[in-house]
Amino acid sequence: MKKKLAKALLYVMTGGLAFFVVTFTVYFFNLDMKLTSMIEPLLLKWYDRIPRNQHL
């Protein structure tokens, strides 16, 4: 029983550490904003095609 608990705790800690490493890497290299800047032209093209009802 203790072995299973220790093994499960090890998996949870390893998963938490992997999650931290990935999120820290994204934060450190500002990868989220770099991805957003790559997607921005596609989003602008998409939203410019939407018909708007501009009544004052």
N, CA, C and O of each residue as an XYZ file, in Angstrom:
224
protein
N       0.820     -1.193      0.000
C       0.000      0.000      0.000
C       0.862      1.255      0.000
O       0.581      2.216     -0.717
N       1.925      1.236      0.820
C       2.813      2.399      0.886
C       3.563      2.599     -0.428
O       3.847      3.728     -0.828
N       3.882      1.482     -1.095
C       4.589      1.586     -2.376
C       3.719      2.257     -3.424
O       4.196      3.080     -4.206
N       2.431      1.898     -3.437
C       1.518      2.503     -4.403
C       1.353      3.989     -4.131
O       1.319      4.799     -5.058
N       1.252      4.342     -2.855
C       1.104      5.747     -2.492
C       2.362      6.531     -2.856
O       2.273      7.647     -3.370
N       3.526      5.953     -2.593
C       4.781      6.623     -2.932
C       4.917      6.770     -4.449
O       5.380      7.799     -4.940
N       4.512      5.740     -5.179
C       4.599      5.784     -6.636
C       3.639      6.835     -7.200
O       3.989      7.572     -8.121
N       2.427      6.898     -6.641
C       1.458      7.895     -7.089
C       1.951      9.308     -6.762
O       1.821     10.217     -7.581
N       2.508      9.485     -5.584
C       3.057     10.781     -5.200
C       4.210     11.177     -6.110
O       4.347     12.347     -6.468
N       5.029     10.218     -6.481
C       6.135     10.486     -7.396
C       5.618     10.932     -8.759
O       6.166     11.856     -9.359
N       4.554     10.273     -9.256
C       3.957     10.662    -10.533
C       3.373     12.073    -10.466
O       3.531     12.858    -11.401
N       2.709     12.389     -9.377
C       2.113     13.718     -9.220
C       3.204     14.782     -9.145
O       3.082     15.840     -9.763
N       4.246     14.514     -8.407
C       5.339     15.476     -8.294
C       6.073     15.647     -9.620
O       6.455     16.762     -9.976
N       6.271     14.563    -10.348
C       6.920     14.642    -11.654
C       6.060     15.427    -12.638
O       6.570     16.249    -13.400
N       4.766     15.172    -12.618
C       3.850     15.914    -13.477
C       3.829     17.396    -13.135
O       3.821     18.244    -14.027
N       3.820     17.706    -11.846
C       3.853     19.103    -11.409
C       5.141     19.795    -11.817
O       5.124     20.949    -12.246
N       6.248     19.098    -11.685
C       7.535     19.677    -12.087
C       7.593     19.891    -13.595
O       8.100     20.913    -14.057
N       7.082     18.945    -14.356
C       7.067     19.097    -15.817
C       6.184     20.275    -16.212
O       6.555     21.058    -17.087
N       5.015     20.409    -15.576
C       4.119     21.530    -15.849
C       4.804     22.849    -15.523
O       4.698     23.804    -16.292
N       5.508     22.917    -14.386
C       6.217     24.128    -14.007
C       7.302     24.477    -15.017
O       7.443     25.640    -15.393
N       8.067     23.492    -15.458
C       9.151     23.739    -16.411
C       8.586     24.276    -17.734
O       9.133     25.216    -18.310
N       7.512     23.685    -18.198
C       6.914     24.138    -19.462
C       6.382     25.552    -19.324
O       6.654     26.396    -20.178
N       5.625     25.833    -18.264
C       5.053     27.170    -18.104
C       6.139     28.209    -17.845
O       6.016     29.343    -18.307
N       7.188     27.860    -17.127
C       8.278     28.801    -16.897
C       9.013     29.102    -18.198
O       9.405     30.245    -18.432
N       9.204     28.105    -19.038
C       9.863     28.315    -20.330
C       9.029     29.235    -21.211
O       9.571     30.124    -21.867
N       7.720     29.029    -21.231
C       6.835     29.900    -22.005
C       6.926     31.324    -21.473
O       7.000     32.269    -22.259
N       6.923     31.496    -20.155
C       7.004     32.818    -19.544
C       8.361     33.477    -19.813
O       8.420     34.651    -20.177
N       9.434     32.733    -19.636
C      10.781     33.299    -19.742
C      11.085     33.792    -21.157
O      11.666     34.863    -21.332
N      10.694     33.015    -22.162
C      10.969     33.389    -23.544
C       9.816     34.142    -24.203
O       9.867     34.429    -25.399
N       8.769     34.467    -23.425
C       7.632     35.245    -23.912
C       6.995     34.577    -25.129
O       6.619     35.252    -26.088
N       6.876     33.265    -25.087
C       6.403     32.501    -26.237
C       4.925     32.731    -26.519
O       4.489     32.605    -27.663
N       4.151     33.066    -25.496
C       2.731     33.288    -25.738
C       2.518     34.517    -26.606
O       1.667     34.487    -27.495
N       3.253     35.588    -26.385
C       3.099     36.791    -27.197
C       3.705     36.598    -28.584
O       3.221     37.184    -29.553
N       4.749     35.792    -28.694
C       5.321     35.512    -30.008
C       4.325     34.719    -30.862
O       4.192     34.965    -32.061
N       3.628     33.768    -30.233
C       2.610     33.018    -30.951
C       1.454     33.934    -31.336
O       0.925     33.833    -32.443
N       1.060     34.821    -30.437
C      -0.022     35.753    -30.728
C       0.347     36.676    -31.881
O      -0.499     36.972    -32.725
N       1.592     37.134    -31.933
C       1.995     38.015    -33.029
C       2.026     37.270    -34.363
O       1.857     37.884    -35.417
N       2.238     35.963    -34.329
C       2.196     35.184    -35.569
C       0.757     34.971    -36.029
O       0.495     34.914    -37.230
N      -0.166     34.855    -35.095
C      -1.565     34.594    -35.424
C      -2.317     35.883    -35.738
O      -3.361     35.836    -36.389
N      -1.813     37.031    -35.291
C      -2.525     38.298    -35.436
C      -2.953     38.622    -36.865
O      -4.102     39.023    -37.054
N      -2.101     38.473    -37.887
C      -2.567     38.769    -39.248
C      -3.760     37.917    -39.676
O      -4.657     38.406    -40.363
N      -3.775     36.666    -39.281
C      -4.914     35.811    -39.612
C      -6.183     36.292    -38.905
O      -7.263     36.307    -39.496
N      -6.043     36.682    -37.648
C      -7.205     37.166    -36.903
C      -7.707     38.490    -37.468
O      -8.916     38.708    -37.548
N      -6.800     39.368    -37.857
C      -7.215     40.650    -38.428
C      -7.958     40.437    -39.740
O      -8.972     41.084    -40.000
N      -7.453     39.535    -40.558
C      -8.115     39.229    -41.826
C      -9.512     38.655    -41.562
O     -10.468     38.995    -42.259
N      -9.623     37.795    -40.566
C     -10.904     37.180    -40.230
C     -11.902     38.227    -39.733
O     -13.038     38.266    -40.204
N     -11.491     39.072    -38.792
C     -12.408     40.030    -38.196
C     -12.710     41.207    -39.119
O     -13.736     41.865    -38.947
N     -11.856     41.485    -40.081
C     -12.148     42.547    -41.044
C     -13.252     42.132    -42.014
O     -13.909     42.994    -42.598
N     -13.470     40.829    -42.197
C     -14.505     40.349    -43.102
C     -15.886     40.304    -42.457
O     -16.880     40.136    -43.164
N     -15.976     40.447    -41.153
C     -17.261     40.359    -40.463
C     -18.083     41.612    -40.783
O     -17.607     42.729    -40.581
N     -19.308     41.436    -41.278
C     -20.150     42.606    -41.540
C     -20.586     43.254    -40.232
O     -20.950     42.576    -39.271
N     -20.539     44.582    -40.221
C     -20.881     45.311    -39.005
C     -22.079     46.200    -39.251
O     -22.237     46.764    -40.334
N     -22.919     46.322    -38.247
C     -24.086     47.172    -38.294
C     -23.775     48.384    -37.427
O     -23.937     48.332    -36.208
N     -23.328     49.478    -38.046
C     -22.851     50.639    -37.296
C     -23.905     51.757    -37.318
O     -23.848     52.663    -38.149
N     -24.831     51.675    -36.421
C     -25.840     52.715    -36.272
C     -25.526     53.520    -35.024
O     -25.170     52.971    -33.982
N     -25.663     54.818    -35.151
C     -25.460     55.673    -33.977
C     -26.751     55.977    -33.300
O     -26.768     56.685    -32.293
